[in-house]
Amino acid sequence: MSKKQNEPDSLRADSGVSERPADELLHELQAHQIELEMQNEELRQAQISLEISREHYVDFYDFAPVGYLTLTDKGLISEINLTGATLLGVERNNLLRHRFDSFVTPEDRDRWHRHFLAALNYDEKLSCELAFRHGDRTRFY
């Protein structure tokens, strides 16, 4: 068996690897490194921009003068701003994953369920007026 047959494919001269001079390969690697550094800087700038945008959103959402909340498709509170938590009379962390309908008065609960199902099934703007109960069970609108 010849020495060439014992070499792994990756080391054989005929394996498709060009025999370019080392300085040419080094130059190519340096060019790729510069390109990667530029892409990395672009990613850093995008990340900073996203963080600024997120902070703006958090300020807008959390400190809005009206109550905002986001519900899951099961009617659980997944997000609520500080005003919303204050209106419901419960600490915000205790509201997450809590059923929103538990704050709707019993008299309006059927109306709420119909409205919620319609909102899930249709892509149109809907409105509904409901009476709510604070965490201490006092009523508010």
Sequence and secondary structure as in RCSB ss.txt:
>XXXX:A:sequence
MSKKQNEPDSLRADSGVSERPADELLHELQAHQIELEMQNEELRQAQISLEISREHYVDFYDFAPVGYLTLTDKG
LISEINLTGATLLGVERNNLLRHRFDSFVTPEDRDRWHRHFLAALNYDEKLSCELAFRHGDRTRFY
>XXXX:A:secstr
  HHHHS GGGSTTSS     HHHHHHHHHHHHHHHHHHHHHHHHHHHHHHHHHHHHHHHHHT SS  EEE TTS
BEEEE HHHHHHHTS HHHHTT BGGGGB GGGHHHHHHHHHHHHH  S       EE TTS EE 
